[in-house]
Amino acid sequence: MIRVGVNGYGTIGKRVADAVAAQPDMELVGVTKTSPDYGAEGALRHGYDLYAAIDDRAAAFDEAGLATAGTLGDLLDAVDVIVDCAPAGVGERNRPTYEAHGTPAIYQGGEDAGIADASFNARASGTIRDADSLRVVSCNTTGLSRLLAPLDEAYGVEKARVTLVRRGGDPSETGRGPINDVVPDPAAVPSHHGPDVNAVLPDVTVDTAALKAPVTGMHTHSVNVTLEREPTAAAVRELLRAETRVFLIPEHAGIDGAGTLKDYAADVGRPRGDLWENCVWEESVSVQGRDLYLFQNIHQEADVVPENVDAVRTLATDVSREESVARTNEALGVGL
Ligand code: NAD
């Protein structure tokens, strides 16, 4: 059993905790919280042991009547891998603590690539050996990597150009925006997302531009890829249909946007209405010469979750990437 802890039980951390707990070869030892808020209560209701992320705030949990099993240091000493799901930039501040305890760590995409021995995406990363730390790339980079890796293998990517319409904030982030605008963010073109794809797919040329929109559900990518060899739209659809972490939305489904996608996810019983897969509109997959076009939606709260599980196995075992992906998919029910 791989013993795993989650440090930071927010949007990503609570999902990673559930995904780890669902794996037959992993044990979720516990999760941390900085304060005894509703998330802490939720963790206890799930049956997870709760640890205080910050030592001198431990008493606040006692005062709120929430039992803790110890502090972050205790958790680090009890696990084989810690998954850092703290806010962007806080992972860098947590790194010396993990290193002091000799605990291998996984970081999230809000951290700089240099934080870890390698950046990780289960579909796109090359072989990783002897790493003590990994960084699971961001939600947008995960979505782009899953798409561009099979296209590059099948046809060769000459150049990808992607416009990312990003959600303004997650549903629980009441203070985020914009409320009533669509704003270039970052205003500089190309955006940092393309270079981040190169952290896992170094040989693929990809330029990205990003906007922020007043929605919370999902990101939308408008994708144009110039391929080295001319495909047919039908062949690209078959290629993507074969990818276990790509959901090719059939035309007959009547799914026209993030709202209906999330409704579908809830209908089929997905926890929290999560969509772990890239959601590609089948009818949008079209080809003009060597240019491929398509639209895909990315559920920012969910797509990195199975990747974190595979990152844990990569750090802690010799299980092959393909075997890990198969195990993760089976345990969670990835694939629509
Ligand atoms: P979040 O704010 O929802 O959750 C972070 C949690 O960490 C909160 O519960 C917070 O209280 C806690 N925390 C704060 N300081 C801490 C500390 N010192 N030690 C431990 N925990 C601490 O953030 P999130 O959206 O889950 O993002 C976490 C990471 O995942 C970031 O790097 C982010 O860039 C990345 N990420 C986020 C998304 C997304 O869309 N939400 C998608 C992919 C990757």
Residues whose N, C-alpha, C, O or C-beta is under 5 A from the ligand:
A	BS01	NAD	N7 G8 Y9 G10 T11 I12 G13 T34 A53 C85 A86 P87 A88 V90 Q108 G109 G110 E111 S138 C139 D170 Q300 E301 V304
